[in-house]
């Protein structure tokens, strides 16, 4: 039986911040965003609160985004809303699988903790000495499909740079065009907020904006961003 971690991850990619990252083998398209980790089981999160009454189980917080300080409006499904931690987020884009924004019909994506052996083995093969052994979140019940029509495997896991990602999401602290070891530390902080890592423990992810994945081909542009 899965344990509810009572934690919600909130991802924003607005405004789009793209870069072309040299990874040693080939350049990779990267999308930088912000990931807020909230202690509480959220029913919704949004920046634009116009036209909505603040519910009794709601909370507003000031967060730092690429557009500067913004007010994030949170509504709990049950219980209280506690501490919030802020991280940078990193995704690989340019046609790779990409989570859509949540909607009123699908207000969040369920997350499940797992040990992913492909992630672990890729770090071992790549000579990454310090990693958390493939501990990650798997995103469930999302609409993103692979070319064969099967639901794409999308994880939230550590990544020193965008070359370690395909359709997944990594938290960390941006250092130039990389995360370095901050991504491993960020994942461990998130697990601490959940009361510790345990396979099948559940959480939630809310994606606030769609990201325009098909337009993101920064590395192919002559005047590419850096």
Secondary structure, DSSP 8 states (H G I E B T S, - for coil): ---EEEEEEEEEEEEEEEEEEE-SSSEEEEEEEEEEEEESEEEEEES--TT----TTEEEEEEEETTEEEEEEEEEEES----EEEEEEEEE-SSS-------SSS--EEEEEEE-HHHHHHHHHTT--S--TTEEEEE-S---B-TTSSB---EE---SSGGG-SS-EEEE--BTTB-TTHHHHHHHHHHHHTTS--TT-EEEEEE-S---GGG--GGGSTT---
